[in-house]
């Protein structure tokens, strides 16, 4: 075992606590033990595995705190402890900062019972010129505000904190995360307007902030040429759809925008027709019209505009269906006297419409990289 570099025993129905002999494998570089039935508290001896680079313990039943020694393992660069809850465990306590680690670049601890606040000095020792890192703390119980110190994590490329209890305004320190590609703060309790400093996140490709308490006007994100996925649904935004929305996005790129379930009003502007492959969700707002030029842009909403005109973007005032727009020949926008605005998705529980008797398939766009070491 002294010359073993990779140990892969995932999906093997192993149980009990991690054996102490594991920490004598000084040559071990990669350890994959996910989707077993290991339990108990994680040992705090990981610095003894001096060659370990990848550790995947996802989908077991570990409990207790995250070991501080993860941050002391000299070569450890990727940790996945995702979902210890399903099998009866769940990591607890706060997220350590691992501020002394120079190697750790992927920390995946979603679907646990972690609480406390985000650490101010999270992975600050990682050199952004040498490596970039990804943090996933989804579906835990992290609360409070995002500390100003997070701006020190210049190496951060992906930050996913959805399904937590974070609140308050987004701190300006986030604007210092110049390498950030993906930011997901959805399903929290953030409030207030979107800050103008977001225009400084020049590398951002995906921003998801749905299901919060954000308000004010919708930013146009006009300077973010790489942003191709924007989800601000289920908030309290008002005003109109900005004509300069994603103005610097390449016109031939696929762009997904979800502004549904807010308080946006007025007419959807023709300026958006410059985005030939725009997929835009606007249902359940207070929108009164759509410029005809946008309805004639064939590629809008995956060519639903070509097939159904303006109805492919929003159902007209006085009509409805469960999507708030037409995307299928068999599911048109049906009459509804209660529909005061475009894009109505509910007609007060009406059962006499054909749409209520037909199944509706809603296709969503999922950003991911497929099967990775994190799931192994």
C-alpha positions, -999 to +999 in steps of 0.1 A: +000+000+000+030+023+004+032+028-034-006+033-039-013+066-057-051+062-065-077+045-043-112+043-059-139+024-040-170+045-047-204+027-049-190-002-029-215-004+000-187+002+025-197+012+060-184+022+095-158+049+102-128+057+081-100+032+090-070+048+108-047+028+085-058+051+057-036+078+071-005+056+068-008+057+030+018+083+025+020+080-013-018+084-018-027+112-043-064+106-051-090+091-028-125+083-040-149+069-014-182+085-025-216+069-024-209+044+004-223+042+039-193+056+059-204+075+091-190+091+122-169+122+127-143+129+100-108+124+114-087+156+118-054+141+105-054+150+068-021+169+070-004+135+074-013+126+038+013+148+024+008+137-013-031+138-013-045+160-040-081+149-045-105+138-018-141+127-027-163+116+002-196+127-012-229+109-004-220+092+028-233+098+063-204+118+080-213+142+107-196+168+129-174+197+119-152+201+088-116+193+099-093+222+101-065+199+089-079+200+054-063+234+051-030+220+063-026+192+038+002+205+017-010+194-018-048+189-013-065+209-040-100+194-043-125+183-016-160+170-022-182+163+009-215+169-009-247+155+006-240+137+039-277+142+048-296+118+026-281+088+044-287+101+079-256+123+085-248+159+079-218+181+085-224+208+111-207+239+124-192+268+105-172+267+073-135+270+081-115+297+062-087+273+053-067+306+052-033+288+054-039+266+024-021+275-008-033+245-028-070+241-021-089+251-052-123+232-051-144+230-019-177+213-025-198+210+008-234+214-005-264+196+010-252+195+046-262+212+079-234+238+080-243+271+097-227+303+109-215+329+084-192+329+054-156+333+067-140+367+059-106+352+049-118+323+029-088+307+011-069+340+010-036+323+007-043+309-028-024+328-054-047+340-082-018+340-106-012+303-101-047+288-095-084+296-094-109+281-071-146+270-069-167+271-037-201+253-034-219+257-001-254+252-015-283+239+006-270+245+040-280+269+068-254+297+063-268+330+076-260+366+081-245+390+056-216+384+032-186+398+050-165+425+034-134+403+036-146+380+008-130+405-017-096+391-006-104+358-023-092+370-057-088+335-070-125+327-068-141+317-101-173+301-089-193+309-058-225+290-052-244+298-020-280+291-031-305+277-006-291+293+025-302+321+048-279+349+038-294+384+039-287+421+036-271+439+007-245+425-016-212+440-003-190+460-027-161+437-018-175+413-043-165+437-071-129+428-063-135+392-075-122+399-109-119+362-119-155+354-109-173+334-137-203+321-119-222+337-090-254+320-076-270+336-046-305+323-053-330+312-026-317+334+001-329+366+017-308+393+000-326+426-003-321+461-017-312+471-052-286+454-074-254+474-069-239+493-098-204+479-091-216+446-106-204+461-139-169+455-126-173+417-127-159+416-163-154+378-163-189+370-152-207+345-175-236+334-152-255+353-125-284+338-106-302+358-080-338+344-081-360+339-051-346+368-029-361+401-019-341+423-043-358+454-055-353+486-075-347+488-113-332+460-133-295+468-142-287+465-179-254+447-173-244+464-206-207+463-200-205+425-192-198+411-227-194+375-213-226+373-194-249+348-211-271+336-182-291+360-160-318+349-136-335+376-115-369+359-112-391+359-081-379+392-067-394+427-064-379+445-093-399+473-109-396+497-138-392+487-174-369+462-193-338+483-201-333+488-238-295+483-233-299+450-215-268+430-222-258+455-249-223+442-253-232+405-257-223+391-291-255+391-312-251+355-323-245+340-289-272+321-270-283+344-241-308+333-214-326+360-193-353+353-167-370+383-153-403+366-145-424+371-113-414+407-106-432+440-110-417+450-143-440+472-164-443+489-198-434+477-232-406+452-240-383+472-262-373+465-298-336+470-289-335+434-277-339+422-312-301+426-316-298+394-297-309+369-323-308+339-300-323+355-269-343+333-246-363+356-223-388+348-196-410+377-186-442+361-173-461+373-142-450+409-144-471+440-152-461+442-189-485+458-213-469+454-247-441+441-268-425+460-297-433+442-330-397+442-341-388+419-313-417+396-322-402+394-357-368+382-345-370+346-355-346+331-330-361+346-298-372+320-273-358+291-293-377+301-325-410+304-307-412+340-320-409+326-355-437+301-349-461+322-328-451+358-331-455+379-299-474+351-283-441+332-283-428+358-259-458+366-238-495+358-239-516+389-247-536+408-221-569+389-216-553+355-222-531+330-203-514+296-202-492+279-177-460+292-193-473+327-198-464+323-235-470+299-264-444+273-270-465+245-285-492+243-312-514+223-289-512+248-259-522+282-272-529+313-251-565+309-238-590+336-230-590+348-194-609+379-182-587+382-151-555+385-171-548+423-168-512+420-180-493+400-206-478+367-195-504+355-171-498+320-159-529+314-138-565+322-145-579+318-110-580+280-110-601+278-142-607+243-153-626+249-185-594+256-206-578+230-227-544+239-212-555+226-178-562+192-193-529+188-212-495+180-197-469+208-201-432+201-204-410+229-193-374+227-205-348+245-184-312+254-192-287+238-169-252+250-167-227+223-157-198+203-168-214+168-167-200+141-146-169+152-127-146+140-099-170+157-075-196+131-081-172+101-079 
